[in-house]
């Protein structure tokens, strides 16, 4: 008796067997890389999944914020360290400045420390909808994004920021510096975040090149326009002084050249013709 007629349902009608045949099992095991394995989800399910992921991110950041708040005094001391030799104690104008200074420093530290978890939650939401080959392309981004972000922030804090503070404070020695803690903290955190993000450029270049959306020829051909854009971006993201703008623009130019090199190395190789094919 054929398999689909085995068993019986209500009323004596034949009921099909739901098990896969050996051929179907082999086809299911050998899934091509250009197919999505996960079943399609309705929009409501996507929204519920997105809400769940966002709640996880917010909860993790909230817990980290409470922990960082306990060490907020030490975090603020670390932030103040580069400028204190030049200006002494920082000042505040309003009664709420000390509280919001500690809160902003703790929040930034919490977001910084939970960055890998945030990236993983985003990947858990987006990943099921990607093709196999796209998932393989995303792994370098997942593994290297946080180290590069930390490297950019560390480069800003230990290399760029001390020179920027020394130049700006000593630019006119006839003036006595009197810095507000709120302005200084915003300047420091913004500059650190910007440097952390621009250090992701080579990784983004790698990802876009592997996906076929970017070519090294395009980067090389548009280098002159990129230089103009880099200086415009540096002027927007930094305070209105040329020195800080140059401090941001020079690493951006170097990272752009590194991105060109990475793109050349990441260009997908053309498939080789089959040796057994007929000429």
Secondary structure, DSSP 4 states (H G I P E B T S, - for coil): --GGGSSB-GGG-B----SPPHHHHHHHHS--TTS--SPP--HHHHHHHHHHHHHHHHHHHHHHHHHHHHTHHHHHHHHHHHHHHHH-S-B-SSTTHHHHHHHHHHHHHHHHHTHHHHHHHHHHHHGGGS-HHHHHHHHHHHHHHHHHHHHHHHHIIIIIHHHHHHHHHSS-TTSPP--BHHHHHHHHHHHHHHHHHHTTHHHHHHHHHHTTS--HHHHHHTHHHHHHHHHHHHHHHS-S-HHHHHHHHHHHHHHHHHHHHHHHHHSPPPPPPPTTS--
